[in-house]
Amino acid sequence: MFGVVPKQLWSQQMVPDERNLVTWAMRLLLVEHGDRLLLVDTGIGNKQSDKFFSHYHLHGNMTLDGELAARGFHRSDITDVLLTHLHFDHVGGAVERRAGDGALRPAFPNATFWSNESHWAWAMQPNPREKASFLTENLLPLQESGQLQFIPRAGRWAHEPFGDAFPGLDIFFADGHTESQIIPVFTRRDGSRLAFMADLLASSAHVPAAWVMGYDTRPLLTMEDKEIFLGRAAEEGWVLMLEHDAQSEACTVQQTEKGIRLLEKFATLP
C-alpha cells in the first residue's frame, strides 16, 4: 500500500501487525438528491470463494444492506451507481449471485451503473499487472444487463455530467493508479465541496505526492494527478473522503513550502 516508501516512515502513520499487515476500510458514499439516490463504489461483495476472501482477512460486521437499512433505504432504491474504477474491491458488490441457480446479476436492480469508455476498455483487455484485479464476473453481468452507461471524457474534468439529477457534481479523471479513474467532487447543501478519493488518495498518510502505492500502474502520473487535484483541494478548502483509511473518514490538505501536506483528519465526515 505504500510502494517504495520506507517502512520506517509509513509505519509512523499506519502501525502494522506482526505479519506486516495494516487494517484498511472499504468505505462507500451515498448521495441523495430529490428522488435520486447515488451510491459511489460497492465494496468487494460476497460472491467470491472462501479461498479468494482468505487472502484479504476480511473482518468486521458492517454490511452494505445493513448500512442502507439504517438510513431507511434498500438496494432497490438506488438509482445510480458510480464506479470510480473496476478493481474488485470497488466493483465486486455491484454484481450478486442469485439464490437457487447461482446466476450472476446486477445487485442494484433499478440502478444505472456509470463508468467511462477508456477505463472499461482498459479493464476488458487488462494488462498483466492489473489482470488479477479485473474479474469478468464483476464486469460482464453489468454489460449484459443493459444497465451500464459511460460518462464521456474529453479532458481532465467533466463538469456536471448528470445535469439536474446531481447538480454541482464534477468529475476528475486520474490516470496513475489505473486508466481514467473517476474521482467525484460534490457540492453539498451548505456550498462546501466534498471529494470521494477512491485510490487517488488511499489514506491520510498518502497526501505527499511521492507517497504512491505499489498498486499504481504509472506512479509518475499518480504524482501528477495528486499535485493537480490536491493543489485545488487545498486552495478551495475541500473535504476529502477516504475510501480505504480505517481510522479517518476524511481529511483536508494545505499548501506548504514542501508541497501539499495534511492539514487535518477527521474520524467522521465533517
C-alpha positions, -999 to +999 in steps of 0.1 A: +000+000+000+030+023+004+051+012-026+087+022-022+081+045+008+104+031+036+086+012+063+103+033+090+084+063+076+050+049+068+048+028+100+047+061+119+014+068+102-001+033+099+011+007+125+014-028+110+008-060+129+033-088+134+026-101+098+033-066+084-004-061+076-024-029+081-061-026+085-080-009+057-116+001+050-139-002+021-159+029+027-187+039+003-206+072-002-244+076-005-257+108-020-294+118-020-309+145-042-346+147-048-358+113-059-323+102-070-300+081-048-264+077-059-240+051-045-203+056-051-185+023-053-199-010-040-171-027-020-158-062-025-192-081-024-197-116-012-199-138-042-162-149-044-149-182-030-136-186+006-101-191-008-104-157-026-115-139+005-089-156+027-062-135+010-077-103+024-085-112+060-119-095+059-133-087+093-160-065+109-198-068+109-208-039+087-227-047+055-240-027+026-275-038+032-273-031+069-260+004+064-286+012+038-314-001+061-300+020+090-307+050+068-341+039+057-331+026+022-329-007+003-306-015-026-337-014-049-339+024-040-305+031-056-310+049-089-273+054-098-241+036-090-209+055-098-179+031-101-147+050-096-129+021-112-134-016-118-109-032-094-126-060-074-126-041-041-146-013-057-170-031-080-174-066-065-206-056-047-222-044-080-229-080-090-245-107-069-250-144-073-287-153-075-300-178-049-311-211-065-294-212-098-263-191-089-267-168-120-249-135-118-269-103-120-266-067-110-271-062-073-290-030-077-319-039-100-332-003-106-298+014-109-278+028-138-241+018-134-217+046-145-181+041-158-162+056-188-152+041-221-115+044-216-114+026-183-139+000-194-118-009-224-087-010-202-104-034-178-118-057-205-083-061-221-062-059-189-025-056-187-006-083-168-002-060-138-039-055-133-054-087-147-060-102-112-079-071-102-103-070-131-127-100-127-150-109-156-178-119-132-178-083-119-180-068-153-198-088-179-231-091-160-233-052-159-227-050-196-252-078-204-279-063-182-282-031-203-278-010-171-242+001-179-236+037-192-205+057-198-195+092-187-178+110-217-142+121-211-128+150-231-100+160-207-091+160-170-125+172-159-162+165-166-184+192-152-219+183-140-222+151-162-255+143-146-270+178-150-300+185-128-300+149-114-269+158-093-261+195-098-228+206-086-211+172-092-179+174-111-155+145-121-118+144-122-102+117-143-070+103-127-046+081-148-018+070-125-035+042-104-054+029-134-066+044-167-093+071-162-102+065-126-132+086-117-129+110-087-162+127-080-164+161-063-198+171-049-212+204-038-230+200-005-261+219+006-240+244+026-219+251-005-188+232+007-171+207-016-166+170-009-144+148-029-145+110-028-109+100-032-111+063-041-075+051-049-061+085-058-056+091-020-059+058-002-054+073+033-045+105+051-009+092+052-007+092+014-010+130+010+026+138+000+028+134-038+057+109-037+038+085-013+022+064-040+010+028-038+028-003-053-006-009-070-003+022-091+004+012-127+020+046-136+034+062-104+047+093-121+012+100-134-002+094-099+022+121-086+010+145-113-027+136-106-022+143-069-004+176-074-032+189-097-061+176-076-048+182-041-035+216-051-070+227-060-084+210-029-060+229-007-068+262-025-106+258-022-107+240+012-123+208+000-131+179+024-115+147+011-135+115+019-111+085+023-123+051+010-096+029+025-084+047+056-098+027+086-090+054+112-101+086+094-132+091+072-119+123+058-091+149+058-082+183+045-049+194+030-028+226+027-001+240+006+033+243+023+069+251+013+075+213+009+044+208-012+009+196-003+006+183+032-021+171+056-040+199+074-065+180+095-080+145+096-114+135+109-127+103+124-161+110+110-171+130+079-173+167+089 
